[in-house]
Amino acid sequence: MTTLLHRFTVAKLLRVACCRSVYSGPEAYPVFSRQDFAEDDGTWEWKKLHNIRQRVVDIQNGINHEGDKKIVDDEARKVHLLPHKIYSKPEEYYPLTDVAKVVYGNKTKDPMPKGIKHKMDPDFIRPEVQDLLKSLTGRDPEIVFAEQTGLYTHMPRVRLLTTEQLNQEIKKMDEKFDEMLEMPPVMLEREEIEETIAFDELLDGYEEGKLIFTDITVDLKPDERCMVVREPTGLLRRAQWDERDRALGVYYPKRGRSLHKDPVFENPQVAFKNQFHKNILERILVEFVPDSKEFIHYTQMVYDEIDKESQYDLLRSTRFFGGLAFYLAKHKSIDGLLKNILENKSSLPDAADLVKLFCLINNESNTAKNLKDLNNCDDFRIVQVYVQNDATMKKILELSLQTFQQIPQSAQNF
């Protein structure tokens, strides 16, 4: 009976030892043979196997050991002896005086978490700027509701409606217009996270790669999740934005977003030659966060290409035209778009709205100083003042503006 009990205890110990996290090796179960213990190669694996075998021998001889001191050698236990503190109460590890810095955010200098304090462009969110951008975008139903390849669409229907029903349908379509032409947000570029939490020299070289620790608590916003990185050198720091984006893509993948950069961003010239500017902008919306460096860089790259080739009509009556007009006005480069509006659209009110947008964003410009009351100025006068003061294509715009000089105001508005 005693022999059977010893065998059962030895078998149980071997199963536990094989399943413990202290064992590392390519095989699932260690093989105890005399060749394994023939020579002491000084490795950690040899010490573990030797200690496990010695404990098995001790149990067979009736010697019992408490704890796992015989299984894990002192070198393996070194990391567990680091100075640390165990918190037992919530108020100890969630300090109420600094909860935004410790639990939620990645920026300790700001009392509010960076993810909560979204930094929208202050000029973009102004109501008067939004009204001008919507007016410049246009509402061509042939473009807004154009058939898209690969999407299921219903067959057209013919219905008899009363006047009240017709007004209701028109109201619904106006709401649909607003929904489909909603502009992507224009945000300021987020600041890189450079915050060191601790440095432990005892962990130097313990791991070969970086370890990312992520808070996967349910119902937390992406930017509110605490993420820290342990470097191989022992440095513990807050995760940077690119590391956060990759980790969030693994734990909380979004539809259409890939972990690797889309090849179209490596060589966009092929897409530009085929006039796929809108497709690239849509892809940017899916792949990147609006305040990320990549989002801003690639969006401005598409806008610059459109302005360079004067292909503004590719984005007209789309959700991206307002962002294009805002970008050009912000960088004082509206001459090409203004020329396009005057020559191709022959719309003086739209040209005046573009100049008004320029004045609202660049209130220190000469045009804004000469047009202090934009609402009471004539459309022709507004465009003329801009051409005379801030235009870089002055002669070309003067020729384009001459066609409106003799046209009555009623005909221009038409």
Secondary structure, DSSP 4 states (H G I P E B T S, - for coil): -HHHHHHHHHHHHHHHHHHSTT---SSSS----GGGGSS----HHHHHHHHHHHHHHHHHTT----SSTTTS-HHHHGGGGS------SHHHHS-GGGHIIIII-S-SSSSS-TTTS--B-TTTT-HHHHHHHHHHH---HHHHT---TT---PPP------HHHHHHHHHHHHHHHHHHTPPPP-BPPPPPP--EEEE-GGGTTT-SS-EEEE---TT--GGGS-EEEE-TTSEEEEPPHHHHHHHHHHHS--TT--SS--GGGT-THHHHHTT-HHHHHHHHHHHS-TTSHHHHHHHHHHHHHHHHHT-GGGTTTSTTHHHHHHHHHHTT--HHHHHHIIIII--HHHHHHHHHHHHHH-TTSHHHHH-S-GGGS-HHHHHHHHHHHT-SSHHHHHHHHHTTTSS-HHHHH-
